[in-house]
Amino acid sequence: MPEELLTEERIKVIMPLIELDAEAAGTFFINAFAVFPEYRHAGIGRELIALAFDEARKAGMAAVTLSTFEDDDRLIDYYRSFGFVVTASRPLVPHEYISSAGNLILMTCPMR
């Protein structure tokens, strides 16, 4: 049954993320990161990112990476405030459930 769910069309939609995940090899990759709207601007995101850096340090990683949508300037600026820079991108495959357009980007921050 699971094979039936993994159609060629669905694979195309997730392929940009798969490719960026491969680009992040050897780094501490933050796969998913979100704070519910009612809890934003309370420092929770900063604490979570600090925790990721602590775990990366413990694991001996040289960098922390994450992916986001290039059309979310607010979020990109937020990640830049930690020292993340864009290191790779892949075009998004349009899909009814993806509200962003353009590219999915990989951002990397070397360990301090």
Number of C-alpha atoms within 10 A of each C-alpha: 5 6 6 7 9 10 10 9 11 12 12 14 15 12 16 19 21 13 14 21 18 10 15 22 10 13 21 23 20 15 11 8 11 9 13 7 7 7 10 11 10 10 10 14 16 14 11 14 16 13 12 17 21 13 14 18 16 9 11 13 16 14 19 23 25 22 23 21 20 21 14 11 10 10 13 19 13 13 20 15 10 13 14 20 18 18 14 16 21 17 15 21 18 13 12 5 6 10 8 16 15 14 17 21 24 25 23 24 21 14 16 8
